[in-house]
Structures are given as structure tokens and as C-alpha cells.
Amino acid sequence: MKYREDIRNVAIIAHVDHGKTTLVDEMLKQSDTLDSHVHLQERAMDSNAIEKERGITILAKNTAVNYKDYKINIMDTPGHADFGGEVERIMKMVDGVLLVVDAYEGTMPQTRFVLKKALEQHLTPIVVVNKIDKPSARPEEVVDEVLELFIELGADDDQLDFPVIYASAINGTSSLSDDPAEQTKTMAPIFDTIIEKIPAPVDNSDEPLQFQVSLLDYNDYVGRIGIGRVFRGKMKVGDQVSLMKLDGSIKNFRVTKIFGFFGLQRLEVQEAQAGDLIAVSGMEDIFVGETVTPIDHQEALPILHIDEPTLQMTFLVNNSPFAGREGKYVTSRKIEERLMSELHTDVSLRVENTESPDAWTVSGRGELHLSILIENMRREGYELQVSRPEVIERIVDGVKCEPFERVQIDTPEEYMGSVIEALGQRKAEMQDMIHSGNGQIRLVFLAPARGLIGFTTEFLSMTRGYGIMNHTFDQYLPMIQGTLGGRRNGALVSVDTGKATMYSIMSVEERGTVFVEPTTEVYEGMIVGENSRDNDLGVNITKAKQMTNVRSANKDQTSVIKKPRILTLEESLEFLNDDEYCEVTPESIRLRKQILNKSEREKAAKKRKVAE
């Protein structure tokens, strides 16, 4: 069997924030790829504004570097489980993986998640222990943890014999020794190990073409672009080919453009052959998992599995009293077009119409997945409302089931009791407890996803911000009866429309936490704070102080109000109850009751009680 010895295809996998993207930057800088005058900005692979701000990778990216006489195709994958669908499909495109693990944190839930996907595809692993320069690094123990994880996930003997490289991506250093003093300013140990250990792709270019799409991109000029690997044969610009659709139908089309990857650029190429990772345009309705073949030899590759959504929300046209003030796109037609265009590239998303022409059910992989879509929309000038996230139930073997997540929590020991109690109330089952030294403890739970909605804020205040929580989808299990989690406190709801005043905020403060600053415009039915008790409370936050001509000795200047708690988009979504909406515009995030009028709200609540 022939091999293309000059090419290597690898994916970089890791838990969030263990340094994948920074490592790819260094590999780009230290290879023979970029011209000496090209200045590479930090985390150059994270191209989207939200990726840069949050320091997370949302979309898988590919790049290629030249090293000696080899071309190494590198796929940078997301670490968040919400984008796990991307990781799984990338595993099909490569022959090996670089597993990056933090030298202090060790193996985390998403490390387990991404490694499991790689081992299932029988890929060759290389372990990179990153952040070796940290004073708290514990490389030997971390390598032991990784080995235990490999054994637990059923790795074969070849996979267990993985090479280990120690690196500090941020400093651009690496070495084969776990002694930080032996780090040298080079990525050569990583490159050399990739070339030595990762298998070269099979060269079967003389056989009939098979190209499978693993990722989608969209461009206004050429339409949908399919990114994938040529598994067999050759593809040339101008070829007439067949697209084997997921539903079994076949469409013929002409290849208009082929792009190869080089550094951070996509360059047009005339031809690609077995083992190449390329992007192809010319097919309008190409989808992930479909195979491109010659017209006279139609043989499809196995269909790729795409993770099903586990969480859904209702997106609605904004109908609040302030609708249309701040957004550029406010109509149902515009919002629907935008949601449909998201489906061009995001295969884990589902959008369904509802009975109302102004509302859609949008399903995704988790809170982060959906909140990033909402954040992107508001930045683009859209104005809309969303409901509280709900889990998607499913019938498995005739039993009603709901999604369960594997939750890993690292917290100082003193908060352990309250964390276990809070998760116990949310029907989570403890699976493991590990004392990791220096007063830290690691807890592992299996929890219903329903119970985790809105838990993050409570968890952070419970652990004074020292706790770290990570969770990934585990499996569907039989439904737990009763309500889980949710907000314990009621809301402070404005009974008036106008501007919030300092005077009235002071009188409301003792009732709970206020979310608005003085002079913020509010409307009747808008939520302006959280009540300290469990019921909703109507408050007048727009009342001004009556002026009299009697002056008191202690002047009004001494009055001071507490700093209001301004909620982020994620916190707002977590705060929501079933009878509330979050109104999202390019400039504001407001919380409101679905029924704005107080007496109508009370009538509806009575009706609900009677119905129950």
C-alpha cells in the first residue's frame, strides 16, 4: 500500500482553556510557513469577536504548516461540550490527535469527552503537557492521570504507548523532559513527534474519488462551502461529480472552486488528491456527512453522526413597549432569515416554526451554544425576545427520558458541604470525590440537565467565586418527577413606565437586589430586581421626591444607593422563569413578564392554579 509521506493530518484536542489555540499560534510562528514580516496576533485562529473576548474556540478551524519537507494539516477544535458535534466530525478527517493537558489542572470533563471520541476512531495520540512553567505544575501526576483515563476509556495497547511532550505554549518552548529548566525555545519536539508517530495518509489517488464533508462554511459570493477530506482518488476544478445526499437522493454538479489551506489563508488550488484537507464550492445544498463521488462510480462513505440538541428556547419578535427603538432588524421576516442562515453552517442547531408567525422554537446543544447565537444576533443589529431554556425530552424504548450531564466541580474544601447539598436538591448523584491536595476537592456528579439550568450563578456565589464547574452531556436517562432547580426568589416588577429615580431605588433596595441604575427607562411589567422573598412584588421605581420649602439640617446629598447588579446575557437567561422573557437589543438586555399588566398577570396566575 502506498502512503503520502509528505503529509500529516492531526487535530488538537483539549479541555477549555488548556492552551490549544495558543499552541497552534506557536506552531505557525515556528514553522516555515509565514513570511518573516507577517506579524501574528495573539490566538490568531480565533477569528470571531466573541471567541477573542471570551478566549474560547467556538468553530473548528483548520490551518496547515510547512516543516522541513512536510505539510502538517492542523485542526484546532472547540473544547466546550456545547460544540462537541464539531469535534466528533473532525476526528473523521485526521489520522492522529495532539491531546493538550494543563500541567496543573490535569484531566477535566471535556478532556475525557474529546479523548473518548478520538479513541473510538482508533486515532494515534500524542500527549502535550502544557503550561509546564506554572509554579504549581505537577507533570508526573498529570501524565499518570492521563494514562488512567486512557485505560478507563478502553484504549488499545498501541494507543497506551503514547509519547509525551512538555511545553509552555505561551512562551513558545517545549522539550521531551518534564524538568521546566530543560525547556528550549522551539516547537521541534512536537513537529518531530508528529512526523514520526502520526501515520501518513494512504495514497489511493488512482482509485475513484470519495470526498466527505465534515464542516460547513458560508460565503455571500460562492454560497455554501463544504470542508472535508479527500479519502480516495482525485478532484479537479471543472469536474462533473455526484453528491450522495443523506436522504439517499443523488445530485450532480460541477466543482467551481477548490481551496487548500496554507498558514492562515485559504488558497485556490486546481486539484486535490487522497489525504488532502480542502474546501469545495459549487454545491448550494451540500450538508455535513454527504459524499462527493464520480458520476460513474457512486459509492457513499458511512454517514457522520451529529449530536442531537438537548436544550430549546422560543425566539420571538420583540413586542415590548420599547420595541424597535434600538434594533436595525426587528421584523419576523428578518429574524427568520437570520435563523435560517445560521443553519447553513451550524449543524447542531434546529429551527422550527410554531403556531405563531412571530415565534420559532430554536434547539441547540446547551446554554452556551444558544447564548452565543443570541449574542451574535444582537451585535449584528437584531432585536428579539427569548424564553427560558428548556430541556428536550425524548422517548427511549417507550420510557420518557431527559438528558443527564456529567458535572465536575473543583472547589475549596470549606464549600464542599453546601455544593453537595445544593446539587442533591437538584437530584444530582455523586459519582466520585477526590482530594487533590492544598485544600482543594474534586467532586463528580451525574445530574439532570434540567436541574443545572440557572445553577451557575448560585454556584459561584456559594463558593465565593473560587469554585470551577464543568459539565458535558452524558446520556438520556428516565425522567425525574417534579420540578428541579429554577429560581427560588421572586422578581421586583415595575408597575409604571418612566425613568428610574434615585429616590425610588433607595426605597426599593430593602426589598431585594436592584438591576437598574437611576435614569434607566423602564416600562410596566419590566423586571427591575430580584425580591428577597419567593413571591413577585410590584414596585414603583419611577417616583420622584416631592419638593417642599422646608430644609432639613442633614442635607439630601448624604443619600447613597448600592451599586445595582447588571446582568449579562447568560445571567439573564439563567434568571428567567416560565412566565418571563428576556428582551435582547443591540444596546440593552431587559427582563420582563410575558403579561405586562399587573391585574391581567394575577388573573392568568389564578387560572393556572385552578388548572393545576
C-alpha positions as CSV (number, residue, x, y, z in Angstrom):
1,M,0.0,0.0,0.0
2,K,1.3,3.4,-0.9
3,Y,1.4,6.4,1.5
4,R,1.7,10.1,1.0
5,E,4.8,10.5,3.2
6,D,4.9,14.3,2.8
7,I,1.6,15.0,4.6
8,R,0.3,14.6,8.2
9,N,-3.3,15.3,9.3
10,V,-3.7,16.0,13.0
11,A,-6.3,17.5,15.3
12,I,-5.6,19.4,18.5
13,I,-8.0,18.4,21.3
14,A,-8.2,19.6,24.9
15,H,-10.5,20.9,27.7
16,V,-11.4,24.6,27.5
17,D,-8.5,26.9,28.3
18,H,-5.7,24.3,28.3
19,G,-3.9,26.2,25.6
20,K,-4.9,24.6,22.2
21,T,-5.2,27.8,20.2
22,T,-2.0,29.4,21.7
23,L,-0.1,26.2,20.8
24,V,-1.3,26.4,17.2
25,D,-0.1,30.0,17.1
26,E,3.4,29.0,18.2
27,M,3.4,26.1,15.7
28,L,2.5,28.6,12.9
29,K,5.2,31.0,14.1
30,Q,8.0,28.4,14.4
31,S,7.3,26.5,11.2
32,D,8.5,27.5,7.7
33,T,5.0,28.8,6.8
34,L,4.7,32.5,7.5
35,D,6.8,35.2,5.9
36,S,9.2,36.8,8.3
37,H,7.4,40.1,8.1
38,V,4.0,38.7,8.9
39,H,3.1,39.7,12.5
40,L,0.8,37.1,14.1
41,Q,-1.7,38.4,16.6
42,E,-2.5,36.5,19.8
43,R,-4.7,33.5,19.3
44,A,-4.8,34.2,15.6
45,M,-7.0,31.2,14.9
46,D,-9.9,32.6,17.0
47,S,-11.3,34.9,14.3
48,N,-14.8,35.7,15.7
49,A,-15.1,38.7,18.1
50,I,-16.8,36.6,20.8
51,E,-14.0,34.0,20.6
52,K,-11.5,36.7,21.1
53,E,-13.3,38.3,24.1
54,R,-14.0,35.0,25.9
55,G,-10.9,33.2,25.0
56,I,-12.8,30.2,23.7
57,T,-12.9,28.5,20.4
58,I,-16.4,28.1,19.0
59,L,-15.8,26.9,15.5
60,A,-13.3,24.4,14.4
61,K,-10.5,25.9,12.3
62,N,-8.0,24.4,10.0
63,T,-4.6,25.6,9.1
64,A,-1.5,24.0,7.5
65,V,2.2,24.5,8.4
66,N,5.3,23.5,6.5
67,Y,8.0,21.9,8.5
68,K,11.2,20.6,6.8
69,D,9.7,18.9,3.7
70,Y,6.4,18.0,5.3
71,K,3.0,19.7,5.2
72,I,1.2,19.3,8.5
73,N,-2.6,20.0,8.4
74,I,-3.8,21.0,11.9
75,M,-7.4,21.2,13.0
76,D,-8.0,23.4,16.1
77,T,-11.1,22.1,17.8
78,P,-13.5,23.7,20.3
79,G,-13.1,22.4,23.9
80,H,-16.7,23.2,25.1
81,A,-19.1,20.2,25.0
82,D,-21.7,22.5,23.5
83,F,-19.7,22.4,20.3
84,G,-18.9,18.7,20.7
85,G,-20.6,17.9,17.3
86,E,-17.7,19.7,15.6
87,V,-15.0,17.7,17.5
88,E,-16.6,14.4,16.6
89,R,-16.7,15.1,12.9
90,I,-13.1,16.4,12.8
91,M,-11.9,13.1,14.2
92,K,-13.0,11.5,10.8
93,M,-10.7,13.9,8.9
94,V,-7.4,13.2,10.7
95,D,-5.0,10.3,11.4
96,G,-3.9,11.4,14.8
97,V,-4.5,13.8,17.7
98,L,-2.4,16.1,20.0
99,L,-4.1,15.9,23.4
100,V,-3.2,19.1,25.3
101,V,-3.5,18.8,29.1
102,D,-2.8,21.6,31.6
103,A,0.2,20.7,33.8
104,Y,-1.7,21.7,37.0
105,E,-5.4,21.0,36.3
106,G,-4.8,17.6,34.7
107,T,-7.7,15.7,33.0
108,M,-11.0,17.5,33.0
109,P,-14.5,16.5,31.9
110,Q,-14.0,17.8,28.3
111,T,-10.6,16.1,28.2
112,R,-12.4,12.9,28.8
113,F,-15.2,13.8,26.2
114,V,-12.8,14.7,23.4
115,L,-10.4,11.8,24.1
116,K,-13.2,9.3,24.0
117,K,-14.2,10.5,20.5
118,A,-10.6,10.2,19.3
119,L,-10.1,6.7,20.7
120,E,-13.3,5.5,19.1
121,Q,-11.9,6.4,15.7
122,H,-8.7,4.5,16.5
123,L,-6.5,7.6,16.1
124,T,-2.9,7.8,17.2
125,P,-2.5,10.0,20.2
126,I,0.4,12.3,21.3
127,V,0.1,13.9,24.7
128,V,1.3,17.5,25.2
129,V,1.5,18.6,28.9
130,N,1.1,22.4,28.5
131,K,1.8,25.3,31.0
132,I,4.8,23.4,32.4
133,D,6.2,26.9,33.5
134,K,3.4,27.3,36.1
135,P,4.8,27.2,39.7
136,S,2.0,24.8,40.6
137,A,2.7,22.4,37.7
138,R,2.6,18.7,38.6
139,P,3.6,17.0,35.3
140,E,4.3,13.5,36.6
141,E,0.9,13.1,38.3
142,V,-0.8,14.6,35.3
143,V,0.7,12.0,33.0
144,D,-0.4,9.3,35.4
145,E,-4.0,10.8,35.3
146,V,-3.9,10.8,31.5
147,L,-2.8,7.1,31.5
148,E,-5.6,6.2,33.9
149,L,-8.1,8.0,31.6
150,F,-6.8,6.1,28.5
151,I,-7.2,2.8,30.3
152,E,-10.7,3.7,31.6
153,L,-11.8,4.7,28.1
154,G,-10.6,1.3,26.7
155,A,-7.5,2.4,24.7
156,D,-5.7,-0.4,22.9
157,D,-2.0,-1.3,23.5
158,D,-0.7,0.9,20.7
159,Q,-2.6,3.9,22.0
160,L,-1.4,3.4,25.5
161,D,2.2,3.7,24.4
162,F,1.7,7.4,23.7
163,P,4.7,9.8,23.5
164,V,4.6,12.8,25.9
165,I,6.0,16.3,25.2
166,Y,6.2,19.0,27.8
167,A,5.6,22.6,26.7
168,S,4.8,26.1,27.5
169,A,2.8,27.4,24.5
170,I,2.7,31.0,25.8
171,N,6.5,31.1,26.0
172,G,6.9,29.1,22.8
173,T,9.1,26.4,24.5
174,S,9.0,22.6,24.6
175,S,11.1,19.6,25.4
176,L,10.9,15.9,26.0
177,S,11.8,16.3,29.7
178,D,9.4,17.1,32.5
179,D,12.0,19.4,34.1
180,P,11.0,23.1,33.4
181,A,14.7,24.0,33.4
182,E,15.2,22.0,30.2
183,Q,12.6,23.9,28.1
184,T,14.0,25.3,24.9
185,K,12.6,28.0,22.6
186,T,11.4,25.6,19.9
187,M,8.4,23.5,18.9
188,A,10.7,21.0,17.1
189,P,10.0,18.2,19.6
190,I,6.2,18.5,18.7
191,F,6.8,18.6,15.0
192,D,9.3,15.7,15.0
193,T,7.0,13.6,17.1
194,I,4.0,14.3,14.8
195,I,6.1,13.2,11.7
196,E,7.5,10.2,13.5
197,K,4.3,8.9,15.2
198,I,1.3,10.0,13.2
199,P,0.6,7.7,10.3
200,A,0.8,9.3,6.8
201,P,-2.4,9.2,4.7
202,V,-2.9,6.3,2.3
203,D,-2.2,7.3,-1.3
204,N,-5.0,5.8,-3.4
205,S,-5.3,8.7,-5.8
206,D,-5.7,6.4,-8.8
207,E,-9.0,5.0,-7.5
208,P,-12.4,6.6,-7.9
209,L,-13.0,9.8,-5.9
210,Q,-14.5,9.9,-2.4
211,F,-14.7,13.3,-0.6
212,Q,-16.7,13.7,2.6
213,V,-17.9,16.9,4.1
214,S,-17.2,17.4,7.8
215,L,-17.7,21.1,8.3
216,L,-19.6,23.8,6.5
217,D,-18.8,27.4,5.8
218,Y,-20.8,30.1,4.1
219,N,-19.7,33.0,1.9
220,D,-22.0,35.5,0.2
221,Y,-20.1,35.3,-3.1
222,V,-19.8,31.5,-3.6
223,G,-22.6,30.3,-1.3
224,R,-22.1,27.2,0.9
225,I,-18.6,25.7,1.1
226,G,-18.0,22.1,2.2
227,I,-14.8,21.5,4.1
228,G,-13.6,17.9,4.3
229,R,-11.1,15.3,3.4
230,V,-10.4,13.5,0.1
231,F,-10.4,9.9,1.3
232,R,-9.8,8.4,-2.2
233,G,-9.0,9.5,-5.7
234,K,-8.5,13.0,-7.1
235,M,-10.8,16.1,-7.6
236,K,-10.1,18.8,-10.2
237,V,-11.8,22.2,-10.8
238,G,-14.3,21.7,-13.6
239,D,-15.1,18.1,-12.8
240,Q,-18.6,16.9,-13.1
241,V,-19.4,14.9,-9.9
242,S,-22.3,13.4,-7.9
243,L,-23.3,14.4,-4.4
244,M,-24.7,11.5,-2.4
245,K,-27.3,13.1,-0.2
246,L,-28.2,12.0,3.4
247,D,-31.7,11.1,2.3
248,G,-30.4,8.7,-0.4
249,S,-31.0,11.0,-3.4
250,I,-28.2,12.0,-5.7
251,K,-27.4,15.4,-7.3
252,N,-24.9,16.1,-10.0
253,F,-22.9,19.4,-10.0
254,R,-19.7,20.9,-11.3
255,V,-16.8,21.7,-9.0
256,T,-16.3,25.5,-9.4
257,K,-13.5,26.1,-6.9
258,I,-11.2,24.1,-4.6
259,F,-9.3,25.8,-1.8
260,G,-6.3,24.4,0.0
261,F,-5.2,25.6,3.5
262,F,-1.8,27.3,4.0
263,G,-1.0,29.1,7.2
264,L,-4.0,31.3,8.0
265,Q,-5.1,31.6,4.4
266,R,-7.3,29.6,2.0
267,L,-5.6,29.5,-1.4
268,E,-7.3,28.3,-4.6
269,V,-5.9,25.1,-6.0
270,Q,-6.6,23.3,-9.3
271,E,-6.5,19.8,-8.0
272,A,-6.6,17.8,-4.7
273,Q,-5.9,14.1,-4.0
274,A,-6.3,11.5,-1.4
275,G,-5.2,12.7,2.1
276,D,-5.7,16.4,1.4
277,L,-8.0,18.6,3.5
278,I,-9.8,21.0,1.3
279,A,-12.8,23.3,0.9
280,V,-15.1,22.9,-2.1
281,S,-17.7,25.3,-3.5
282,G,-20.2,24.9,-6.3
283,M,-23.0,23.0,-4.5
284,E,-25.7,25.0,-2.9
285,D,-27.3,22.4,-0.7
286,I,-24.4,20.4,0.4
287,F,-24.6,19.1,4.0
288,V,-22.3,17.6,6.6
289,G,-21.7,13.8,6.2
290,E,-22.5,13.8,2.4
291,T,-20.1,12.1,0.0
292,V,-18.9,13.5,-3.4
293,T,-18.1,10.8,-5.9
294,P,-17.6,10.4,-9.7
295,I,-20.9,10.2,-11.7
296,D,-20.0,6.7,-12.9
297,H,-18.9,5.3,-9.6
298,Q,-21.3,6.3,-6.8
299,E,-20.2,4.8,-3.5
300,A,-21.0,6.8,-0.3
301,L,-18.9,6.8,2.8
302,P,-20.7,6.0,6.2
303,I,-22.8,8.9,7.3
304,L,-21.3,11.0,10.1
305,H,-23.1,11.1,13.4
306,I,-24.2,14.6,14.5
307,D,-25.1,15.2,18.2
308,E,-28.7,15.9,18.7
309,P,-29.8,19.1,20.5
310,T,-30.6,18.8,24.2
311,L,-31.9,22.3,25.0
312,Q,-34.6,24.5,23.4
313,M,-35.8,28.1,23.6
314,T,-38.5,30.1,21.9
315,F,-37.3,33.1,19.9
316,L,-39.9,35.8,19.4
317,V,-40.3,39.1,17.7
318,N,-39.9,41.9,20.3
319,N,-43.3,43.3,21.3
320,S,-42.4,45.2,24.4
321,P,-43.3,48.9,24.7
322,F,-39.7,49.8,23.7
323,A,-39.7,47.6,20.6
324,G,-38.0,48.9,17.5
325,R,-36.1,51.7,19.3
326,E,-32.6,50.3,19.3
327,G,-32.5,47.5,16.7
328,K,-32.0,47.6,13.0
329,Y,-33.7,44.3,12.2
330,V,-36.9,43.8,14.1
331,T,-39.5,42.1,11.8
332,S,-40.3,38.4,11.8
333,R,-39.1,38.1,8.2
334,K,-35.6,39.4,9.1
335,I,-35.3,37.3,12.2
336,E,-36.4,34.2,10.4
337,E,-33.9,34.8,7.5
338,R,-31.1,35.2,10.1
339,L,-32.0,32.0,11.9
340,M,-32.2,30.1,8.6
341,S,-28.8,31.5,7.5
342,E,-27.3,30.1,10.8
343,L,-28.5,26.7,9.7
344,H,-26.1,26.9,6.7
345,T,-23.1,26.4,8.9
346,D,-24.3,25.2,12.3
347,V,-25.4,21.6,12.0
348,S,-26.3,21.0,15.7
349,L,-28.9,23.8,15.6
350,R,-32.6,23.2,14.8
351,V,-35.2,25.9,14.0
352,E,-38.9,25.0,13.9
353,N,-41.9,27.2,13.2
354,T,-44.6,27.5,15.8
355,E,-48.3,28.2,15.5
356,S,-47.5,31.9,15.7
357,P,-45.8,33.5,12.7
358,D,-43.7,35.7,15.2
359,A,-42.2,32.8,17.2
360,W,-39.7,29.9,16.5
361,T,-38.5,27.0,18.6
362,V,-34.7,27.0,18.4
363,S,-32.9,23.9,19.7
364,G,-29.2,23.6,20.5
365,R,-26.5,21.7,22.4
366,G,-26.6,23.8,25.6
367,E,-27.0,27.2,27.1
368,L,-23.6,28.4,25.8
369,H,-24.5,27.3,22.2
370,L,-27.7,29.2,22.2
371,S,-26.5,32.3,24.1
372,I,-23.6,32.7,21.6
373,L,-26.2,32.7,18.7
374,I,-28.2,35.4,20.6
375,E,-25.1,37.5,21.3
376,N,-24.1,37.3,17.6
377,M,-27.6,38.4,16.5
378,R,-27.7,41.4,18.8
379,R,-24.2,42.5,17.7
380,E,-25.5,42.4,14.1
381,G,-28.4,44.7,14.9
382,Y,-31.2,42.3,15.6
383,E,-33.8,42.9,18.3
384,L,-35.8,39.9,19.7
385,Q,-37.1,38.2,22.8
386,V,-36.3,34.8,24.1
387,S,-38.0,32.5,26.6
388,R,-36.5,30.4,29.4
389,P,-34.3,27.5,28.1
390,E,-36.0,24.0,28.5
391,V,-34.5,20.5,28.1
392,I,-35.6,18.4,25.2
393,E,-37.3,15.2,26.4
394,R,-37.1,12.0,24.4
395,I,-38.9,8.6,24.4
396,V,-36.3,5.8,24.6
397,D,-37.7,2.2,24.5
398,G,-41.2,3.5,25.5
399,V,-39.8,5.4,28.5
400,K,-39.9,9.2,28.8
401,C,-36.2,10.3,29.2
402,E,-34.3,13.5,29.8
403,P,-30.7,14.5,29.2
404,F,-28.2,14.0,32.1
405,E,-24.8,15.7,32.4
406,R,-21.6,14.7,33.9
407,V,-20.6,17.5,36.3
408,Q,-17.1,18.0,37.6
409,I,-16.6,20.6,40.4
410,D,-13.3,21.8,41.8
411,T,-13.8,23.8,45.0
412,P,-12.0,24.7,48.2
413,E,-13.0,22.1,50.9
414,E,-14.9,24.5,53.1
415,Y,-17.7,24.9,50.4
416,M,-18.0,21.2,49.7
417,G,-21.0,20.7,52.0
418,S,-23.1,23.4,50.5
419,V,-22.3,22.3,47.0
420,I,-23.2,18.7,47.7
421,E,-26.5,19.8,49.4
422,A,-27.4,22.2,46.5
423,L,-26.8,19.6,43.8
424,G,-28.6,17.0,45.9
425,Q,-31.7,19.2,45.9
426,R,-31.4,19.3,42.1
427,K,-31.4,15.4,42.1
428,A,-27.7,15.0,41.2
429,E,-26.0,11.8,42.1
430,M,-22.4,11.9,43.4
431,Q,-20.1,9.6,41.4
432,D,-16.7,10.4,42.8
433,M,-14.8,12.6,45.3
434,I,-11.1,13.2,45.1
435,H,-8.9,15.2,47.5
436,S,-6.4,16.9,45.2
437,G,-4.3,18.4,48.0
438,N,-3.8,22.1,49.1
439,G,-7.3,22.2,50.5
440,Q,-9.0,21.6,47.1
441,I,-11.5,18.9,46.4
442,R,-12.9,17.5,43.1
443,L,-16.5,16.2,43.0
444,V,-18.0,14.3,40.1
445,F,-21.8,14.1,39.7
446,L,-24.4,12.8,37.3
447,A,-27.1,15.4,37.2
448,P,-30.3,16.0,35.1
449,A,-29.6,18.9,32.7
450,R,-32.9,20.4,33.8
451,G,-31.5,20.9,37.3
452,L,-28.4,22.7,36.0
453,I,-30.3,25.5,34.2
454,G,-29.6,28.6,36.2
455,F,-27.2,26.8,38.7
456,T,-24.0,28.6,37.7
457,T,-24.8,32.0,39.4
458,E,-25.9,30.2,42.6
459,F,-22.7,28.0,42.5
460,L,-20.4,31.0,42.1
461,S,-21.9,32.9,45.0
462,M,-21.9,29.7,47.1
463,T,-18.1,29.1,46.6
464,R,-17.3,32.9,46.7
465,G,-16.1,32.6,43.1
466,Y,-13.4,30.1,43.9
467,G,-15.3,27.1,42.6
468,I,-14.9,25.8,39.0
469,M,-17.7,23.9,37.4
470,N,-17.6,22.0,34.1
471,H,-20.3,19.8,32.6
472,T,-20.8,17.7,29.5
473,F,-23.7,15.8,28.1
474,D,-23.5,12.1,29.3
475,Q,-26.7,10.3,28.3
476,Y,-30.5,10.2,28.2
477,L,-32.0,8.6,31.4
478,P,-35.6,8.1,32.6
479,M,-37.2,11.4,33.6
480,I,-37.1,12.5,37.3
481,Q,-40.5,13.6,38.5
482,G,-41.2,17.1,39.9
483,T,-39.6,20.4,39.3
484,L,-35.9,20.7,39.6
485,G,-33.8,23.9,40.3
486,G,-35.2,27.1,39.0
487,R,-35.2,30.4,40.7
488,R,-36.1,30.5,44.4
489,N,-36.7,34.2,44.7
490,G,-39.5,36.3,43.1
491,A,-38.9,39.3,40.9
492,L,-39.4,43.0,41.6
493,V,-41.6,44.2,38.7
494,S,-42.2,47.8,37.7
495,V,-45.8,48.9,37.9
496,D,-45.1,52.1,36.0
497,T,-43.5,53.5,32.8
498,G,-40.8,56.2,33.1
499,K,-37.3,56.7,34.3
500,A,-35.9,55.1,37.4
501,T,-35.1,57.7,40.1
502,M,-32.5,57.5,42.9
503,Y,-35.2,58.3,45.4
504,S,-37.4,55.3,44.5
505,I,-34.4,52.9,44.1
506,M,-33.5,53.7,47.7
507,S,-37.0,52.8,48.9
508,V,-36.9,49.5,46.9
509,E,-33.4,48.4,47.9
510,E,-34.5,46.9,51.2
511,R,-36.9,44.6,49.3
512,G,-34.2,42.9,47.3
513,T,-31.4,43.4,44.7
514,V,-32.0,46.1,42.1
515,F,-30.9,45.6,38.5
516,V,-31.3,49.1,37.1
517,E,-29.4,52.4,37.6
518,P,-31.0,55.8,38.1
519,T,-32.4,57.4,34.8
520,T,-32.7,53.9,33.2
521,E,-36.0,53.9,31.2
522,V,-38.4,51.2,32.4
523,Y,-41.9,50.1,31.4
524,E,-44.8,48.5,33.2
525,G,-44.2,44.7,33.6
526,M,-40.4,45.1,33.3
527,I,-38.3,43.2,35.9
528,V,-36.2,45.7,37.8
529,G,-34.7,43.5,40.5
530,E,-34.9,40.3,42.5
531,N,-37.1,40.1,45.5
532,S,-35.6,38.8,48.8
533,R,-38.7,36.5,49.2
534,D,-40.2,33.9,46.9
535,N,-43.1,36.0,45.5
536,D,-43.2,38.6,42.8
537,L,-43.6,42.2,44.0
538,G,-44.9,45.2,42.1
539,V,-42.7,48.3,42.8
540,N,-42.8,51.9,41.7
541,I,-39.3,52.7,40.7
542,T,-40.1,56.0,38.8
543,K,-41.4,58.1,41.7
544,A,-39.6,61.4,42.2
545,K,-39.2,63.0,45.6
546,Q,-41.8,65.7,46.4
547,M,-40.0,69.0,47.0
548,T,-41.1,71.2,49.9
549,N,-39.7,74.5,51.0
550,V,-38.7,73.2,54.4
551,R,-35.0,72.3,54.5
552,S,-33.7,69.7,56.9
553,A,-30.4,70.0,58.7
554,N,-29.0,66.8,57.2
555,K,-29.0,67.6,53.6
556,D,-30.0,65.0,50.9
557,Q,-26.5,64.8,49.5
558,T,-25.7,62.1,52.0
559,S,-28.0,59.6,50.4
560,V,-26.1,56.8,48.7
561,I,-27.5,53.8,46.8
562,K,-25.9,50.4,46.4
563,K,-24.4,49.6,43.0
564,P,-27.1,47.8,41.0
565,R,-26.4,44.2,39.8
566,I,-26.2,44.5,36.0
567,L,-26.9,41.1,34.5
568,T,-25.0,39.7,31.5
569,L,-26.9,37.8,28.8
570,E,-26.1,34.4,30.3
571,E,-27.1,35.5,33.8
572,S,-30.4,37.0,32.3
573,L,-31.2,33.6,30.6
574,E,-30.5,31.8,33.9
575,F,-32.7,34.2,35.9
576,L,-35.8,33.7,33.7
577,N,-38.9,31.9,35.0
578,D,-41.5,30.2,32.8
579,D,-43.7,33.4,32.7
580,E,-40.9,35.7,31.7
581,Y,-39.0,36.8,28.6
582,C,-35.5,38.3,28.0
583,E,-35.7,41.2,25.6
584,V,-32.4,41.5,23.7
585,T,-31.4,44.5,21.6
586,P,-28.1,45.8,20.3
587,E,-27.9,48.2,23.3
588,S,-29.8,46.6,26.1
589,I,-30.8,43.3,27.8
590,R,-34.1,43.7,29.7
591,L,-36.1,41.1,31.6
592,R,-39.9,41.3,31.5
593,K,-43.0,39.5,32.4
594,Q,-44.8,37.8,29.5
595,I,-48.0,39.6,30.6
596,L,-47.1,43.2,31.3
597,N,-50.3,44.4,33.1
598,K,-50.4,43.5,36.8
599,S,-54.1,42.7,37.1
600,E,-54.0,40.6,33.9
601,R,-51.0,38.7,35.2
602,E,-52.8,37.9,38.5
603,K,-55.9,36.7,36.6
604,A,-53.6,34.4,34.5
605,A,-51.9,33.1,37.6
606,K,-55.2,32.2,39.2
607,K,-56.4,30.4,36.1
608,R,-53.1,28.4,36.1
609,K,-53.7,27.4,39.8
610,V,-57.2,26.2,39.0
611,A,-56.0,24.2,36.0
612,E,-53.4,22.5,38.1
